[in-house]
Amino acid sequence: MDAKSFLDDLLQTGREMAAKGQAVVEKKLDIEEPGEKRDATISGIKTGAIAAGVMALLLGTKGGRRVTGSALKIGSLAAVGGIAWNAYQNWSAQSKAEQAEVEPVAVNQLGSDAANARSMTLLKAMIAAASADGHIDDMEMADINQQIAALGLTGDIASFVRAEIASPASLDELAALSDSPETGAEIYLISSMVINKENEMERTYLDALAATLELPDALLVELEKAKADVQANA
C-alpha cells in the first residue's frame, strides 16, 4: 500500500475543499453511466476520487459537519512534516530539552519505506480523530463502500480505509506507534486538522491524545504557532 501518496492525495483534497468549498470537491464523487466516458473518468480520477470520498466521509457530510477551512489549508504531507519539525526544534531550543534518544526526522525527509510506515500511522491518527465524535455511522460507511465499489477500487487502500473506520486506533495504540517526538507531533498535528474544537467531545479527544503522547504544553503551543504561520500564507 502506498500510504504516503494516498495521504498526500487526502491532504490535497482537504486543501481544495477549504479553498473552493466542500460542494465543489464532492462533485468528484459523481460517476457517469456505464460506457466509454465513465471508463475514461474512472481511469483518470481513481486515487483522487477515493481521496475526496474518504475526506468527505471523515468530515461527516451527512451529519452537517462541514469544512471550516483553516487547518485543512496545510494541504500536503511535506507541510505536516515541516510544521511538526519546526515546532519541535523551537520547543527544544527554548526548553533546553535533553537530546531525544531517536533523532527526530520529518515524515517528508524519511526514506521510502520509513515514510510509508509513518504515513500509515498518520492515516490511522487522522481516521481515529475524525471518528472521535462517533459521526461516522453505518449509512455513511455504506456510502464510502459504494463509492469504492463504483470506482472499481480494490486492494490495500480500500481494505485499510474500511478496517480503520470500522475499528479506529485507540489512543494507546497511536502512542505505541509514536517512536520519536517528531512522530508524536505529527500525529497530534494531523489529528487536529480534522477536529472541530467547538465540539466538546472532539476537543476532549485531542486533549487526551496530547496527554497520551506525552506532548509538553509548550510544544503544543509551538505546534499551533507553526500551523498558524502556514495557514496564514496558504
N, C-alpha and C positions, 0 to 999 in steps of 0.2 A: 504493500500500500504506500503510495506516495503522499504521505501525510503533509509534508512541507508544502507541496504545490497546492493541495486541496485547501489547507489552512490559508494560504495566500489568496486563493480564489474567494474564500469565505470573507476574509477581511476586506478585499477589494469590493465585493458585493455590498458589504456594510457601508463602506465609504460612498458608494454610488447611491445607496438608499438615503444616506444622510444628505448628500448633495442635491439629488434630484427628486427625492420623495419616494416613499415606500411603494406607492401605487405604480410608479414607472418601472421599478425593478420587478414587481410581481407580474408584469406583463410577460416577462421571460418564461413564466410557467405555462403559458398558453401554447398548446401544441396543435399544429394543423391536422386536418383529417388525413387518414392514410393516403399515401401517394408519393410522387417524386418530391413535391415541395416539403412534405412532412419529413421525408428521409433526409433531405438536404438540411433542414432546420436542425434535426436531431444531431446529425454528424457535426454540425458547426458549433452547437452550444451545450454539448453533453455536460462537461465539467462546470461551465458557468451556470447552467440551469439548475443543476443539483445544488450548487453553492447558494443560488438565490432561494431555492426551495428550503434548504436547511436553515438559512439565515431567517427567512420569513417565519419558519416554524419556531425557531429559538426565541424570536421576538414576540411570539404569541399573537399573531394577527387576528385569530378568531376571537380572542378574549379582549380585544381592544387595547392591547399592549403595543403601542406604536413606537416607531423610531423617533427618538428625540434629537438625534444628530450628533451631539458633541463628541462622545467617546469614540463613536464609530468612524470619525474622521481620521483616526490613526491609520487605518486602511492598508497596512502591509506588515508582513512578518518582520521585515527589517526595522520598521518603526517601533514595533513592540520590543524587539531586542535592544535597539538603541536607547529607548526611553528607560528601560529597566537598568541597562548598564550605566548610563549617565547618572541615574538616581542612586545606584549603589555606590558609584565612585564618589559622588558628592557626600553621601552619608558617611562613607568610610573615612574620607578626609576630615570631615568636621567632627566626627565622633572619636577619631583616632582608634578605630576598632582594630582588634587583632586581625592579622592576616588570616583569611579563610584557609581551611585545610585543602579545599579544592579551589583552584584558581578560577574565578568567575569568567565565563565566556558567553557572550550573547548568542542567541539561537541562530542568528544570521551569519555568525562567524564560525560556526561549527562545521566539521566535515560532514559529508553527505549522510552517512549512517547515523551519526550522533544528532544531526539536525533533524532527521526524520523521527528519531526516537523522542526528542524534545518536543517536536511538533505534535506527536500523538498525545503526549502529556498535556499540552496546551489545549488541544481539541477536547480532551476529557474534561479539563477545567472549565472550558467555555460552555460545554453542554451541561455540566453539573450546575454552573451558576444560573444558566437560563432556566433550569428546572427547579430552582430553589423555591419558587412560589407555587409550584405544582400546576402551572397553567397549561402544560402540555398534556392534554387528555387523550382518550382513545380516539376521538374523532379527528383530532389534529394529527395523531400518529398515523391514522388511516390515510389522511391526505398526503403525507410525505411518502408513504409506501406506494400510493397510487402514482405519484409523480415519478418515483424511482422506476416503477414498472413501465410507465408510459414512455420514458426515455430509454428504456432498454438497458438501464444501468444495473450491472451485477458485480459480484466480486467483493474485494476487500472494503472499498469505501462504503458501499451500500450496507454491507453487513456491520461495519463498525458503527455507522451512524445509528442504525436500528438498535444495536446492542446497547450503546451508550445512552440513548434516550430512554430505552426501556428500563435500564438499571444504571443510573448515573453514579460516577465515582463518589465515594464518601470523602469527607474532609481528611480523615486519617489516611485514606488511600492516596489522595493528592499529596499530602505531606510526605508520604513514603517515596513518592516519585520525585520529590524536590531534593536533588543531590548537591545543590550549591545555593548560595544566597542569590545568585543571578536567576536560577531556575525558580526559586520561590517568588522573587519579584515579578518575573514574567507570568507565573501562574496567577498571582494576585491581579496584575495589570489586565490580563486578557479576561479574567473573570469580571472585573469592574466595568469592562466595556459593554457587557450585556445586562448589567444590573441597573434597575431603576431605584435610585437611592431614596425616592419618595415613598417606595413600598417598604413598610416596616419589616416584613418577612425577608425580603431580599437584602435590605441593609443589615439585618441581623446575621444573615448568612455570610456576607462579605466580612463583617467584623470577626465572625467565628473562624473564617478562613485565615485571616491575618494572624489570629491568635494561634491556630493550629500550625501554621507555617512558622510561627515564632518570629514574625517580622517586627522589628522595633518601630515604635511610633514615629521616630524621627525619619526612618527610611520610608514609611508610608507618606509622610509629608513631602519628601523629596520626589517620590513617585508621582504624587498629584501635581507638584510643580512642573516636573518634566513633561507630564502628559498635557498639562495646560499650555505649555510653550508650543508643543507640536500642534495642538488643536488650533491655537491662535494663528498659526502660519499655514494651516491646511487650506 
